[in-house]
Amino acid sequence: MNLSPTTPAAPAAERRTPSDQLRQNPLIAVLRAARATDYDRVVEVLADAGVRSIELTLSTPGTFEHLPALQKSLGERVEIGIGTIVCADQARRAIDAGADYLVTPVVDLEVINLAVRSGTPIYAGGLTPTELYSAWAAGATAVKIFPAQTVGSAYAAHLRGPFPDLQFLPSGGVGLADVPAWLRAGAVAVSLGGPLLGDALDGGSLVSLADRARRAVEIVREARDDGRAGGRA
């Protein structure tokens, strides 16, 4: 498939929208661990603090195998997706394992098409306008601007010029202080990794993790409230 900025975007009926959980709590915690069993307590702490969307990464061994157990124990409190997907085989395994959504670091049209056909939300990563629009036109739920730290939130405003309907979220090097600017720029959600998790997945303090998570949830809430107030002004 040869897509360019002149290619019509996928029909709205084919594109899965972000979940209600993510729309109401536009924050994704991105987890990378030495082994998948390290996820459990950290995900529980994040859920207790109000984080409602968790991305497990395939750089963590055992992620596919451990996802069903996490879904069984915490799936009613959080949505759990699988990220770092770079091929269709990984996408199929993630869907079969019960992933609530898929995340990629690159634009792979076969992966996007598979997600669209299965009805699974997908956040496809790219950086250039051509990459991001190609993913959007293929039916991505939203595009993941990656690595977001490289371009900053002002980049999103420039993208909205030629692509006013483009839905996006930033990932990669985004800190807590950056969250309000990205949400003001129109991000559907913000992905946080190290600045949120700290060393919690390496045996660090879960009390500190809970404090950071509550602060992140509060920052998101304040930014959204400010945005609503600005819209009414």
C-alpha angles and dihedrals in degrees: 000000000000110000127181135166087274093058112104114247119250114278113270090241090063096048118086113221123223114276122265087248092058095043090052094041106028097192128106120195111211113209127199117174142167090247135004095246087066088070097070106078093034093054090048092053091048091050091049089053093053103262106142105182125059127186115201113199129222090225083079111082115237097022096132093047095046099045096085091056091051091047090052094050102036108010093107091057102040140020112238123205134177122236141185088059111161105164141038094250091059090046091053092049091049092050092046090050090056103258112175091213142355129235126194132189091212140036109263110166093198090057092047092048091050091052092047092050092049093047092241119144112242132194106199119199128227141131113208123072090246093052094045096046092045089056092046093048090051090059107268114165087229134336122250113226101217130214088015095179088067094064108020130215094295087071090068092058090055091050091052089061097072094018107042094165096049113126115206147170128196124234134171123058096004112151130199091257090056095056099086094051092051093048091048087052089059104263114165088216142341125238117218126189125156098010089058102033099039109173095328093115090052095055097279126146115302089195089061090046090054090051092051092046093051090048091050092050090049092049090052092048093049092047091051093047090050089050092052092047090050090051091054094047 
